Amino acid sequence: MTSTMFGAHSTTADVLTGIHLTGRTALVTGGYSGLGLATTRAFTQAGARVVVPARRPDAARRALADVAGVEVDQLDLADLASVHAFAERFLRDHPALDILIAGAGVMACPETRVGPGWEAHFAINHLGHYALVNLLWPALTTAGAARVVSVASGRDPAWRIRWDDVQFARGYDKWEAYTQSKLANILFARHLAMLGATHGVRAFSVNPGWILTPLQRHLAVEEMVAAGWMDAEGTPAPGLFKTVEQGAATQVWAATSPHLDAKGGAYCVDCRTTDGSPTDSGEAARLWALSADLTGLDLVG
């Protein structure tokens, strides 16, 4: 485990103390809401230029109206044509990309099909980001020491990739679909770190912890009460949730900490890397091959 002075209650401001990002370019998917907004604010305050791709650019511009140093552009992670178009515009205007935070996502949504019939969690949380990283690979390698951070969730050993039914064609379960996509985030970062090592690109996955954000928009209050997240009046359970600045701290730390200069592929929790790996390298390679087949993209390496 990487030992640092930070922990579960550290904030984005804490982990960026003494770190200057002037002249750096960062991209934060989901960067105008919840943890993404806190991450965007933190990076700009440290001097970075931040690109926020958004499915709803007007909403993103309103949310970021008071944040200097931000560029908003159109991107729908559920639509590969949109990912291609965004990447083409980005590469035209930004020769190098120092930090990419893959944070946009959905959680426990009703069964939804996007693109060629893909299940929405897998498509948005994983495949869209897989395609984005592949298409932006020239900018990441040009940076010389880029970092990609995949925002996952708490890792449960029971999580699995449904290799025989990744798209949930045979029976949909919103939590299994969500956790499959979060495991995919972890596996993706691990294999990307292996492929990117010789190019100076480090990749990490992070568990931000428990935070109340718009990510819970598909959950009824009654469901969150039954899970023990809050009481019937909507008051969060004491001590369960972090603030957004605390929740975003681990991804900001993974993107910037000098302690991670020689590392890659780690799963990070509370501003620390965990002992060992919570994933299997064979499964990571298998997911990469499947993702390449589904998206038609395998440009990393």
C-alpha positions as protocol buffer text, in pm:
chain_id: "A"
residue {
  index: 1
  type: MET
  ca { x: 0 y: 0 z: 0 }
}
residue {
  index: 2
  type: THR
  ca { x: 120 y: 351 z: -81 }
}
residue {
  index: 3
  type: SER
  ca { x: 128 y: 541 z: 248 }
}
residue {
  index: 4
  type: THR
  ca { x: 44 y: 910 z: 234 }
}
residue {
  index: 5
  type: MET
  ca { x: -53 y: 1180 z: 478 }
}
residue {
  index: 6
  type: PHE
  ca { x: -407 y: 1174 z: 336 }
}
residue {
  index: 7
  type: GLY
  ca { x: -707 y: 960 z: 419 }
}
residue {
  index: 8
  type: ALA
  ca { x: -1083 y: 920 z: 403 }
}
residue {
  index: 9
  type: HIS
  ca { x: -1157 y: 1273 z: 515 }
}
residue {
  index: 10
  type: SER
  ca { x: -900 y: 1453 z: 302 }
}
residue {
  index: 11
  type: THR
  ca { x: -1037 y: 1702 z: 52 }
}
residue {
  index: 12
  type: THR
  ca { x: -935 y: 1801 z: -298 }
}
residue {
  index: 13
  type: ALA
  ca { x: -769 y: 2110 z: -153 }
}
residue {
  index: 14
  type: ASP
  ca { x: -567 y: 1894 z: 86 }
}
residue {
  index: 15
  type: VAL
  ca { x: -428 y: 1661 z: -181 }
}
residue {
  index: 16
  type: LEU
  ca { x: -338 y: 1949 z: -413 }
}
residue {
  index: 17
  type: THR
  ca { x: -142 y: 2141 z: -151 }
}
residue {
  index: 18
  type: GLY
  ca { x: 188 y: 2239 z: -311 }
}
residue {
  index: 19
  type: ILE
  ca { x: 91 y: 2096 z: -650 }
}
residue {
  index: 20
  type: HIS
  ca { x: 73 y: 2336 z: -945 }
}
residue {
  index: 21
  type: LEU
  ca { x: -99 y: 2243 z: -1271 }
}
residue {
  index: 22
  type: THR
  ca { x: -33 y: 2560 z: -1469 }
}
residue {
  index: 23
  type: GLY
  ca { x: 20 y: 2470 z: -1833 }
}
residue {
  index: 24
  type: ARG
  ca { x: -148 y: 2130 z: -1793 }
}
residue {
  index: 25
  type: THR
  ca { x: -462 y: 2020 z: -1974 }
}
residue {
  index: 26
  type: ALA
  ca { x: -716 y: 1800 z: -1798 }
}
residue {
  index: 27
  type: LEU
  ca { x: -1034 y: 1640 z: -1928 }
}
residue {
  index: 28
  type: VAL
  ca { x: -1311 y: 1548 z: -1684 }
}
residue {
  index: 29
  type: THR
  ca { x: -1612 y: 1356 z: -1809 }
}
residue {
  index: 30
  type: GLY
  ca { x: -1908 y: 1437 z: -1589 }
}
residue {
  index: 31
  type: GLY
  ca { x: -1714 y: 1746 z: -1487 }
}
residue {
  index: 32
  type: TYR
  ca { x: -2015 y: 1967 z: -1424 }
}
residue {
  index: 33
  type: SER
  ca { x: -2198 y: 1770 z: -1156 }
}
residue {
  index: 34
  type: GLY
  ca { x: -2123 y: 1594 z: -827 }
}
residue {
  index: 35
  type: LEU
  ca { x: -1770 y: 1458 z: -793 }
}
residue {
  index: 36
  type: GLY
  ca { x: -1684 y: 1574 z: -1143 }
}
residue {
  index: 37
  type: LEU
  ca { x: -1769 y: 1935 z: -1062 }
}
residue {
  index: 38
  type: ALA
  ca { x: -1558 y: 1922 z: -747 }
}
residue {
  index: 39
  type: THR
  ca { x: -1272 y: 1777 z: -953 }
}
residue {
  index: 40
  type: THR
  ca { x: -1304 y: 2045 z: -1221 }
}
residue {
  index: 41
  type: ARG
  ca { x: -1298 y: 2319 z: -958 }
}
residue {
  index: 42
  type: ALA
  ca { x: -993 y: 2168 z: -790 }
}
residue {
  index: 43
  type: PHE
  ca { x: -795 y: 2138 z: -1113 }
}
residue {
  index: 44
  type: THR
  ca { x: -872 y: 2492 z: -1226 }
}
residue {
  index: 45
  type: GLN
  ca { x: -780 y: 2630 z: -885 }
}
residue {
  index: 46
  type: ALA
  ca { x: -443 y: 2456 z: -921 }
}
residue {
  index: 47
  type: GLY
  ca { x: -393 y: 2627 z: -1258 }
}
residue {
  index: 48
  type: ALA
  ca { x: -500 y: 2362 z: -1510 }
}
residue {
  index: 49
  type: ARG
  ca { x: -702 y: 2422 z: -1822 }
}
residue {
  index: 50
  type: VAL
  ca { x: -997 y: 2182 z: -1797 }
}
residue {
  index: 51
  type: VAL
  ca { x: -1207 y: 2047 z: -2081 }
}
residue {
  index: 52
  type: VAL
  ca { x: -1551 y: 1927 z: -1974 }
}
residue {
  index: 53
  type: PRO
  ca { x: -1727 y: 1718 z: -2238 }
}
residue {
  index: 54
  type: ALA
  ca { x: -2101 y: 1707 z: -2173 }
}
residue {
  index: 55
  type: ARG
  ca { x: -2410 y: 1544 z: -2316 }
}
residue {
  index: 56
  type: ARG
  ca { x: -2593 y: 1866 z: -2223 }
}
residue {
  index: 57
  type: PRO
  ca { x: -2343 y: 2147 z: -2292 }
}
residue {
  index: 58
  type: ASP
  ca { x: -2585 y: 2425 z: -2197 }
}
residue {
  index: 59
  type: ALA
  ca { x: -2642 y: 2270 z: -1854 }
}
residue {
  index: 60
  type: ALA
  ca { x: -2266 y: 2226 z: -1814 }
}
residue {
  index: 61
  type: ARG
  ca { x: -2199 y: 2591 z: -1898 }
}
residue {
  index: 62
  type: ARG
  ca { x: -2457 y: 2703 z: -1641 }
}
residue {
  index: 63
  type: ALA
  ca { x: -2306 y: 2481 z: -1372 }
}
residue {
  index: 64
  type: LEU
  ca { x: -1956 y: 2605 z: -1453 }
}
residue {
  index: 65
  type: ALA
  ca { x: -2042 y: 2973 z: -1503 }
}
residue {
  index: 66
  type: ASP
  ca { x: -1835 y: 3077 z: -1202 }
}
residue {
  index: 67
  type: VAL
  ca { x: -1535 y: 2856 z: -1283 }
}
residue {
  index: 68
  type: ALA
  ca { x: -1256 y: 3015 z: -1486 }
}
residue {
  index: 69
  type: GLY
  ca { x: -1033 y: 2812 z: -1714 }
}
residue {
  index: 70
  type: VAL
  ca { x: -1296 y: 2566 z: -1839 }
}
residue {
  index: 71
  type: GLU
  ca { x: -1389 y: 2468 z: -2193 }
}
residue {
  index: 72
  type: VAL
  ca { x: -1719 y: 2284 z: -2252 }
}
residue {
  index: 73
  type: ASP
  ca { x: -1781 y: 2065 z: -2556 }
}
residue {
  index: 74
  type: GLN
  ca { x: -2045 y: 1818 z: -2674 }
}
residue {
  index: 75
  type: LEU
  ca { x: -2001 y: 1448 z: -2595 }
}
residue {
  index: 76
  type: ASP
  ca { x: -2248 y: 1163 z: -2554 }
}
residue {
  index: 77
  type: LEU
  ca { x: -2061 y: 859 z: -2424 }
}
residue {
  index: 78
  type: ALA
  ca { x: -2350 y: 636 z: -2531 }
}
residue {
  index: 79
  type: ASP
  ca { x: -2296 y: 731 z: -2897 }
}
residue {
  index: 80
  type: LEU
  ca { x: -1970 y: 624 z: -3062 }
}
residue {
  index: 81
  type: ALA
  ca { x: -2018 y: 875 z: -3343 }
}
residue {
  index: 82
  type: SER
  ca { x: -2030 y: 1150 z: -3080 }
}
residue {
  index: 83
  type: VAL
  ca { x: -1713 y: 1016 z: -2916 }
}
residue {
  index: 84
  type: HIS
  ca { x: -1532 y: 1015 z: -3251 }
}
residue {
  index: 85
  type: ALA
  ca { x: -1648 y: 1370 z: -3330 }
}
residue {
  index: 86
  type: PHE
  ca { x: -1545 y: 1501 z: -2989 }
}
residue {
  index: 87
  type: ALA
  ca { x: -1203 y: 1336 z: -3009 }
}
residue {
  index: 88
  type: GLU
  ca { x: -1142 y: 1485 z: -3354 }
}
residue {
  index: 89
  type: ARG
  ca { x: -1220 y: 1835 z: -3224 }
}
residue {
  index: 90
  type: PHE
  ca { x: -1009 y: 1784 z: -2911 }
}
residue {
  index: 91
  type: LEU
  ca { x: -703 y: 1664 z: -3103 }
}
residue {
  index: 92
  type: ARG
  ca { x: -733 y: 1957 z: -3341 }
}
residue {
  index: 93
  type: ASP
  ca { x: -722 y: 2210 z: -3057 }
}
residue {
  index: 94
  type: HIS
  ca { x: -516 y: 2031 z: -2788 }
}
residue {
  index: 95
  type: PRO
  ca { x: -194 y: 1857 z: -2888 }
}
residue {
  index: 96
  type: ALA
  ca { x: -138 y: 1711 z: -2541 }
}
residue {
  index: 97
  type: LEU
  ca { x: -360 y: 1577 z: -2263 }
}
residue {
  index: 98
  type: ASP
  ca { x: -203 y: 1546 z: -1918 }
}
residue {
  index: 99
  type: ILE
  ca { x: -497 y: 1417 z: -1714 }
}
residue {
  index: 100
  type: LEU
  ca { x: -810 y: 1230 z: -1813 }
}
residue {
  index: 101
  type: ILE
  ca { x: -1072 y: 1161 z: -1547 }
}
residue {
  index: 102
  type: ALA
  ca { x: -1327 y: 905 z: -1666 }
}
residue {
  index: 103
  type: GLY
  ca { x: -1599 y: 994 z: -1420 }
}
residue {
  index: 104
  type: ALA
  ca { x: -1931 y: 1030 z: -1601 }
}
residue {
  index: 105
  type: GLY
  ca { x: -2174 y: 747 z: -1549 }
}
residue {
  index: 106
  type: VAL
  ca { x: -2514 y: 612 z: -1459 }
}
residue {
  index: 107
  type: MET
  ca { x: -2619 y: 398 z: -1162 }
}
residue {
  index: 108
  type: ALA
  ca { x: -2909 y: 157 z: -1119 }
}
residue {
  index: 109
  type: CYS
  ca { x: -3107 y: 298 z: -1409 }
}
residue {
  index: 110
  type: PRO
  ca { x: -3407 y: 121 z: -1564 }
}
residue {
  index: 111
  type: GLU
  ca { x: -3320 y: -114 z: -1848 }
}
residue {
  index: 112
  type: THR
  ca { x: -3200 y: 109 z: -2131 }
}
residue {
  index: 113
  type: ARG
  ca { x: -3052 y: 21 z: -2468 }
}
residue {
  index: 114
  type: VAL
  ca { x: -2816 y: 258 z: -2650 }
}
residue {
  index: 115
  type: GLY
  ca { x: -2621 y: 250 z: -2974 }
}
residue {
  index: 116
  type: PRO
  ca { x: -2638 y: -96 z: -3134 }
}
residue {
  index: 117
  type: GLY
  ca { x: -2847 y: -229 z: -2845 }
}
residue {
  index: 118
  type: TRP
  ca { x: -2582 y: -209 z: -2574 }
}
residue {
  index: 119
  type: GLU
  ca { x: -2687 y: -211 z: -2209 }
}
residue {
  index: 120
  type: ALA
  ca { x: -2658 y: 147 z: -2083 }
}
residue {
  index: 121
  type: HIS
  ca { x: -2432 y: 94 z: -1779 }
}
residue {
  index: 122
  type: PHE
  ca { x: -2177 y: -103 z: -1978 }
}
residue {
  index: 123
  type: ALA
  ca { x: -2198 y: 135 z: -2273 }
}
residue {
  index: 124
  type: ILE
  ca { x: -2173 y: 465 z: -2085 }
}
residue {
  index: 125
  type: ASN
  ca { x: -1962 y: 375 z: -1783 }
}
residue {
  index: 126
  type: HIS
  ca { x: -1716 y: 156 z: -1971 }
}
residue {
  index: 127
  type: LEU
  ca { x: -1732 y: 136 z: -2351 }
}
residue {
  index: 128
  type: GLY
  ca { x: -1769 y: 511 z: -2407 }
}
residue {
  index: 129
  type: HIS
  ca { x: -1464 y: 579 z: -2192 }
}
residue {
  index: 130
  type: TYR
  ca { x: -1272 y: 293 z: -2355 }
}
residue {
  index: 131
  type: ALA
  ca { x: -1336 y: 452 z: -2695 }
}
residue {
  index: 132
  type: LEU
  ca { x: -1251 y: 800 z: -2569 }
}
residue {
  index: 133
  type: VAL
  ca { x: -912 y: 694 z: -2431 }
}
residue {
  index: 134
  type: ASN
  ca { x: -828 y: 508 z: -2751 }
}
residue {
  index: 135
  type: LEU
  ca { x: -915 y: 805 z: -2969 }
}
residue {
  index: 136
  type: LEU
  ca { x: -727 y: 1051 z: -2748 }
}
residue {
  index: 137
  type: TRP
  ca { x: -420 y: 828 z: -2723 }
}
residue {
  index: 138
  type: PRO
  ca { x: -204 y: 1058 z: -2941 }
}
residue {
  index: 139
  type: ALA
  ca { x: -262 y: 1348 z: -2698 }
}
residue {
  index: 140
  type: LEU
  ca { x: -200 y: 1131 z: -2392 }
}
residue {
  index: 141
  type: THR
  ca { x: 131 y: 1001 z: -2525 }
}
residue {
  index: 142
  type: THR
  ca { x: 239 y: 1349 z: -2637 }
}
residue {
  index: 143
  type: ALA
  ca { x: 203 y: 1472 z: -2278 }
}
residue {
  index: 144
  type: GLY
  ca { x: 492 y: 1248 z: -2175 }
}
residue {
  index: 145
  type: ALA
  ca { x: 364 y: 1170 z: -1826 }
}
residue {
  index: 146
  type: ALA
  ca { x: -14 y: 1154 z: -1857 }
}
residue {
  index: 147
  type: ARG
  ca { x: -255 y: 995 z: -1612 }
}
residue {
  index: 148
  type: VAL
  ca { x: -591 y: 832 z: -1672 }
}
residue {
  index: 149
  type: VAL
  ca { x: -818 y: 783 z: -1373 }
}
residue {
  index: 150
  type: SER
  ca { x: -1119 y: 554 z: -1400 }
}
residue {
  index: 151
  type: VAL
  ca { x: -1381 y: 630 z: -1135 }
}
residue {
  index: 152
  type: ALA
  ca { x: -1514 y: 296 z: -1015 }
}
residue {
  index: 153
  type: SER
  ca { x: -1679 y: 208 z: -684 }
}
residue {
  index: 154
  type: GLY
  ca { x: -1627 y: -10 z: -377 }
}
residue {
  index: 155
  type: ARG
  ca { x: -1492 y: -347 z: -494 }
}
residue {
  index: 156
  type: ASP
  ca { x: -1688 y: -657 z: -394 }
}
residue {
  index: 157
  type: PRO
  ca { x: -1531 y: -998 z: -471 }
}
residue {
  index: 158
  type: ALA
  ca { x: -1876 y: -1115 z: -582 }
}
residue {
  index: 159
  type: TRP
  ca { x: -1877 y: -876 z: -877 }
}
residue {
  index: 160
  type: ARG
  ca { x: -1831 y: -1041 z: -1215 }
}
residue {
  index: 161
  type: ILE
  ca { x: -1836 y: -977 z: -1585 }
}
residue {
  index: 162
  type: ARG
  ca { x: -2121 y: -1173 z: -1744 }
}
residue {
  index: 163
  type: TRP
  ca { x: -1906 y: -1299 z: -2026 }
}
residue {
  index: 164
  type: ASP
  ca { x: -2189 y: -1502 z: -2176 }
}
residue {
  index: 165
  type: ASP
  ca { x: -2436 y: -1210 z: -2157 }
}
residue {
  index: 166
  type: VAL
  ca { x: -2251 y: -881 z: -2112 }
}
residue {
  index: 167
  type: GLN
  ca { x: -2544 y: -682 z: -2250 }
}
residue {
  index: 168
  type: PHE
  ca { x: -2801 y: -844 z: -2014 }
}
residue {
  index: 169
  type: ALA
  ca { x: -3012 y: -979 z: -2299 }
}
residue {
  index: 170
  type: ARG
  ca { x: -3129 y: -1260 z: -2069 }
}
residue {
  index: 171
  type: GLY
  ca { x: -3276 y: -1090 z: -1765 }
}
residue {
  index: 172
  type: TYR
  ca { x: -3188 y: -740 z: -1649 }
}
residue {
  index: 173
  type: ASP
  ca { x: -3086 y: -651 z: -1295 }
}
residue {
  index: 174
  type: LYS
  ca { x: -2999 y: -287 z: -1240 }
}
residue {
  index: 175
  type: TRP
  ca { x: -2747 y: -351 z: -962 }
}
residue {
  index: 176
  type: GLU
  ca { x: -2572 y: -636 z: -1142 }
}
residue {
  index: 177
  type: ALA
  ca { x: -2549 y: -418 z: -1451 }
}
residue {
  index: 178
  type: TYR
  ca { x: -2405 y: -131 z: -1248 }
}
residue {
  index: 179
  type: THR
  ca { x: -2149 y: -343 z: -1061 }
}
residue {
  index: 180
  type: GLN
  ca { x: -2041 y: -514 z: -1383 }
}
residue {
  index: 181
  type: SER
  ca { x: -1966 y: -171 z: -1530 }
}
residue {
  index: 182
  type: LYS
  ca { x: -1772 y: -67 z: -1219 }
}
residue {
  index: 183
  type: LEU
  ca { x: -1565 y: -386 z: -1230 }
}
residue {
  index: 184
  type: ALA
  ca { x: -1504 y: -306 z: -1597 }
}
residue {
  index: 185
  type: ASN
  ca { x: -1368 y: 35 z: -1490 }
}
residue {
  index: 186
  type: ILE
  ca { x: -1115 y: -137 z: -1263 }
}
residue {
  index: 187
  type: LEU
  ca { x: -1014 y: -397 z: -1521 }
}
residue {
  index: 188
  type: PHE
  ca { x: -983 y: -127 z: -1788 }
}
residue {
  index: 189
  type: ALA
  ca { x: -742 y: 80 z: -1577 }
}
residue {
  index: 190
  type: ARG
  ca { x: -530 y: -223 z: -1500 }
}
residue {
  index: 191
  type: HIS
  ca { x: -482 y: -323 z: -1863 }
}
residue {
  index: 192
  type: LEU
  ca { x: -439 y: 36 z: -1979 }
}
residue {
  index: 193
  type: ALA
  ca { x: -158 y: 80 z: -1725 }
}
residue {
  index: 194
  type: MET
  ca { x: 20 y: -222 z: -1869 }
}
residue {
  index: 195
  type: LEU
  ca { x: -14 y: -99 z: -2227 }
}
residue {
  index: 196
  type: GLY
  ca { x: 72 y: 260 z: -2143 }
}
residue {
  index: 197
  type: ALA
  ca { x: 377 y: 207 z: -1925 }
}
residue {
  index: 198
  type: THR
  ca { x: 632 y: 242 z: -2205 }
}
residue {
  index: 199
  type: HIS
  ca { x: 458 y: 560 z: -2325 }
}
residue {
  index: 200
  type: GLY
  ca { x: 463 y: 732 z: -1986 }
}
residue {
  index: 201
  type: VAL
  ca { x: 86 y: 693 z: -1940 }
}
residue {
  index: 202
  type: ARG
  ca { x: -20 y: 579 z: -1593 }
}
residue {
  index: 203
  type: ALA
  ca { x: -373 y: 455 z: -1526 }
}
residue {
  index: 204
  type: PHE
  ca { x: -555 y: 407 z: -1196 }
}
residue {
  index: 205
  type: SER
  ca { x: -902 y: 316 z: -1078 }
}
residue {
  index: 206
  type: VAL
  ca { x: -1055 y: 471 z: -768 }
}
residue {
  index: 207
  type: ASN
  ca { x: -1329 y: 408 z: -517 }
}
residue {
  index: 208
  type: PRO
  ca { x: -1453 y: 754 z: -415 }
}
residue {
  index: 209
  type: GLY
  ca { x: -1655 y: 620 z: -123 }
}
residue {
  index: 210
  type: TRP
  ca { x: -2013 y: 703 z: -31 }
}
residue {
  index: 211
  type: ILE
  ca { x: -2130 y: 1044 z: -150 }
}
residue {
  index: 212
  type: LEU
  ca { x: -2479 y: 1178 z: -218 }
}
residue {
  index: 213
  type: THR
  ca { x: -2472 y: 1320 z: -571 }
}
residue {
  index: 214
  type: PRO
  ca { x: -2702 y: 1326 z: -877 }
}
residue {
  index: 215
  type: LEU
  ca { x: -2574 y: 973 z: -948 }
}
residue {
  index: 216
  type: GLN
  ca { x: -2858 y: 851 z: -724 }
}
residue {
  index: 217
  type: ARG
  ca { x: -3123 y: 1011 z: -944 }
}
residue {
  index: 218
  type: HIS
  ca { x: -3270 y: 676 z: -1049 }
}
residue {
  index: 219
  type: LEU
  ca { x: -3322 y: 559 z: -691 }
}
residue {
  index: 220
  type: ALA
  ca { x: -3647 y: 616 z: -503 }
}
residue {
  index: 221
  type: VAL
  ca { x: -3616 y: 761 z: -153 }
}
residue {
  index: 222
  type: GLU
  ca { x: -3788 y: 447 z: -22 }
}
residue {
  index: 223
  type: GLU
  ca { x: -3513 y: 232 z: -170 }
}
residue {
  index: 224
  type: MET
  ca { x: -3239 y: 441 z: -8 }
}
residue {
  index: 225
  type: VAL
  ca { x: -3425 y: 430 z: 325 }
}
residue {
  index: 226
  type: ALA
  ca { x: -3453 y: 50 z: 302 }
}
residue {
  index: 227
  type: ALA
  ca { x: -3079 y: 30 z: 230 }
}
residue {
  index: 228
  type: GLY
  ca { x: -3003 y: 233 z: 543 }
}
residue {
  index: 229
  type: TRP
  ca { x: -2862 y: 530 z: 354 }
}
residue {
  index: 230
  type: MET
  ca { x: -3108 y: 777 z: 507 }
}
residue {
  index: 231
  type: ASP
  ca { x: -3412 y: 798 z: 729 }
}
residue {
  index: 232
  type: ALA
  ca { x: -3770 y: 848 z: 618 }
}
residue {
  index: 233
  type: GLU
  ca { x: -3724 y: 1227 z: 629 }
}
residue {
  index: 234
  type: GLY
  ca { x: -3432 y: 1205 z: 387 }
}
residue {
  index: 235
  type: THR
  ca { x: -3162 y: 1273 z: 648 }
}
residue {
  index: 236
  type: PRO
  ca { x: -2842 y: 1085 z: 556 }
}
residue {
  index: 237
  type: ALA
  ca { x: -2723 y: 815 z: 794 }
}
residue {
  index: 238
  type: PRO
  ca { x: -2464 y: 964 z: 1035 }
}
residue {
  index: 239
  type: GLY
  ca { x: -2105 y: 905 z: 933 }
}
residue {
  index: 240
  type: LEU
  ca { x: -2188 y: 717 z: 613 }
}
residue {
  index: 241
  type: PHE
  ca { x: -2134 y: 980 z: 347 }
}
residue {
  index: 242
  type: LYS
  ca { x: -1838 y: 1196 z: 251 }
}
residue {
  index: 243
  type: THR
  ca { x: -1869 y: 1549 z: 119 }
}
residue {
  index: 244
  type: VAL
  ca { x: -1817 y: 1589 z: -256 }
}
residue {
  index: 245
  type: GLU
  ca { x: -1475 y: 1746 z: -189 }
}
residue {
  index: 246
  type: GLN
  ca { x: -1377 y: 1442 z: 17 }
}
residue {
  index: 247
  type: GLY
  ca { x: -1522 y: 1203 z: -240 }
}
residue {
  index: 248
  type: ALA
  ca { x: -1335 y: 1369 z: -525 }
}
residue {
  index: 249
  type: ALA
  ca { x: -1006 y: 1376 z: -334 }
}
residue {
  index: 250
  type: THR
  ca { x: -896 y: 1023 z: -430 }
}
residue {
  index: 251
  type: GLN
  ca { x: -937 y: 1079 z: -804 }
}
residue {
  index: 252
  type: VAL
  ca { x: -759 y: 1414 z: -782 }
}
residue {
  index: 253
  type: TRP
  ca { x: -482 y: 1249 z: -578 }
}
residue {
  index: 254
  type: ALA
  ca { x: -449 y: 964 z: -827 }
}
residue {
  index: 255
  type: ALA
  ca { x: -424 y: 1215 z: -1110 }
}
residue {
  index: 256
  type: THR
  ca { x: -157 y: 1434 z: -952 }
}
residue {
  index: 257
  type: SER
  ca { x: 32 y: 1275 z: -663 }
}
residue {
  index: 258
  type: PRO
  ca { x: 410 y: 1243 z: -713 }
}
residue {
  index: 259
  type: HIS
  ca { x: 393 y: 930 z: -494 }
}
residue {
  index: 260
  type: LEU
  ca { x: 240 y: 751 z: -794 }
}
residue {
  index: 261
  type: ASP
  ca { x: 497 y: 853 z: -1055 }
}
residue {
  index: 262
  type: ALA
  ca { x: 638 y: 501 z: -1080 }
}
residue {
  index: 263
  type: LYS
  ca { x: 311 y: 315 z: -1033 }
}
residue {
  index: 264
  type: GLY
  ca { x: 20 y: 220 z: -1254 }
}
residue {
  index: 265
  type: GLY
  ca { x: -284 y: -4 z: -1255 }
}
residue {
  index: 266
  type: ALA
  ca { x: -353 y: 36 z: -886 }
}
residue {
  index: 267
  type: TYR
  ca { x: -698 y: 52 z: -729 }
}
residue {
  index: 268
  type: CYS
  ca { x: -707 y: 353 z: -497 }
}
residue {
  index: 269
  type: VAL
  ca { x: -921 y: 408 z: -188 }
}
residue {
  index: 270
  type: ASP
  ca { x: -909 y: 702 z: 55 }
}
residue {
  index: 271
  type: CYS
  ca { x: -603 y: 851 z: -119 }
}
residue {
  index: 272
  type: ARG
  ca { x: -405 y: 529 z: -93 }
}
residue {
  index: 273
  type: THR
  ca { x: -331 y: 240 z: -326 }
}
residue {
  index: 274
  type: THR
  ca { x: -454 y: -94 z: -199 }
}
residue {
  index: 275
  type: ASP
  ca { x: -231 y: -392 z: -126 }
}
residue {
  index: 276
  type: GLY
  ca { x: -213 y: -619 z: -426 }
}
residue {
  index: 277
  type: SER
  ca { x: -470 y: -602 z: -703 }
}
residue {
  index: 278
  type: PRO
  ca { x: -844 y: -663 z: -673 }
}
residue {
  index: 279
  type: THR
  ca { x: -858 y: -789 z: -1031 }
}
residue {
  index: 280
  type: ASP
  ca { x: -715 y: -1060 z: -1249 }
}
residue {
  index: 281
  type: SER
  ca { x: -485 y: -960 z: -1536 }
}
residue {
  index: 282
  type: GLY
  ca { x: -635 y: -1230 z: -1757 }
}
residue {
  index: 283
  type: GLU
  ca { x: -984 y: -1089 z: -1706 }
}
residue {
  index: 284
  type: ALA
  ca { x: -849 y: -739 z: -1777 }
}
residue {
  index: 285
  type: ALA
  ca { x: -701 y: -854 z: -2108 }
}
residue {
  index: 286
  type: ARG
  ca { x: -1021 y: -1038 z: -2196 }
}
residue {
  index: 287
  type: LEU
  ca { x: -1231 y: -728 z: -2130 }
}
residue {
  index: 288
  type: TRP
  ca { x: -994 y: -517 z: -2342 }
}
residue {
  index: 289
  type: ALA
  ca { x: -1028 y: -760 z: -2633 }
}
residue {
  index: 290
  type: LEU
  ca { x: -1408 y: -761 z: -2600 }
}
residue {
  index: 291
  type: SER
  ca { x: -1418 y: -381 z: -2586 }
}
residue {
  index: 292
  type: ALA
  ca { x: -1196 y: -356 z: -2895 }
}
residue {
  index: 293
  type: ASP
  ca { x: -1428 y: -591 z: -3081 }
}
residue {
  index: 294
  type: LEU
  ca { x: -1745 y: -404 z: -2980 }
}
residue {
  index: 295
  type: THR
  ca { x: -1612 y: -55 z: -3055 }
}
residue {
  index: 296
  type: GLY
  ca { x: -1381 y: -135 z: -3345 }
}
residue {
  index: 297
  type: LEU
  ca { x: -1101 y: 50 z: -3165 }
}
residue {
  index: 298
  type: ASP
  ca { x: -768 y: -83 z: -3039 }
}
residue {
  index: 299
  type: LEU
  ca { x: -530 y: 210 z: -3076 }
}
residue {
  index: 300
  type: VAL
  ca { x: -343 y: 197 z: -2744 }
}
residue {
  index: 301
  type: GLY
  ca { x: 11 y: 67 z: -2728 }
}
